[in-house]
Amino acid sequence: MKLNADNLCASLEQGLRPAYLLSGDEPLLVSEAADAIRTAARAQGFEERDVYFIERASDWSDVLAGANNLSLFGARKLLELRLPSAKPGVAGSKAIVQLLEQQDRDTVVLMLTGKLDRDTQNSAWVRAFATRGAWLPLWPVDAARLPAWLGTRARRAGLDLSREALAFIAERCEGNLLAAQQELDKLRLLVPTGHIGLAAVQAAVADSARYDVYQLGEAALAGDVARALRILAGLRGEGVEPTLALWSLAREIRNLWNAVQPQAPSQRAWQRSSAALEQGKRRAHKLPYPLLAERAARTDRMIKGLMPGDAWDEMALLISELAGIRALPLVAAWR
């Protein structure tokens, strides 16, 4: 069975399954799902809890031995496995399948791991969880869905937040759901009743956004200059290498150029389809590609110390030009 964060509670109310696999890189969602399963297990008499942190291949023998050890008092137990790498290896995969095949009714297996790539999702051990128990992949909440996600959480907490207030929290906490939930908890303490507007939220909410270079490229490609520049500043503040930020922007420029070329459909089949790319294609014919290429090359030379200037400022100009906004003209400089 494959579950999601929305139907987990309903599934637990219908009955506890013998095994659960929680995968994802969003700590808040993984933690909440695990807590819900632990609570349901305790309610059904699974009072003991054995936790194993899997770091080496030899750890799996300890897991199998622990699963076969009967409790001194005959209590039912929750066997919790932590696998941060999401890669159990050949020995680990066999051990997981064996564990689930020999599992008795007095043990529930709960595994917490990181995001699973496409190959791992089709592996034997993941299929074993989906067949004999449940697999719950937990995905981050993207920027477009974050205000609605926050609104649902706020109402659940008894908070009446304006649309502008939700948008402000989403902007300040994008990519960091744990911080977003903490801001809601803080607001519940500061303003326990009544309607909460933008001014109250601005006074209380800290800037806890967390971005990655992929979000930078997609925001620039979509023409969302304000968000792209905010992400650029966030990456700079977090100490991200400027080479990675430039790579993301150059990648999206190349994707856009390839998408509008008169190629056969078979030649374009490999290209990803995204809302950002579709938005970029609407203004693709107006973009000065030679200028974009030269701006990216200048940024690269600045990063390498072959040209004076600030690479981050140059990338800000590149973002503006990718959105169709005329920026400062190129100034010749020594190379």
Secondary structure, DSSP 8 states (H G I E B T S, - for coil): -B--TTTHHHHHHH---SEEEEE-S-HHHHHHHHHHHHHHHHHTTEEEEEEEE--STTHHHHHHHHHH---TT--EEEEEEEETTS--HHHHHHHHHHHHHS--TTEEEEEEE----HHHHTSHHHHHHHHHSEEEE-----TTTHHHHHHHHHHHTT-EE-HHHHHHHHHHHTT-HHHHHHHHHHHHHH--SSEE-HHHHHHH--------HHHHHHHHHHT-HHHHHHHHHHHHHTT--HHHHHHHHHHHHHHHHHHTS---HHHHTTS---HHHHHHHHSGGGS-HHHHHHHHHHHHHHHTTSS-S-HHHHHHHHHHHHTT-----------
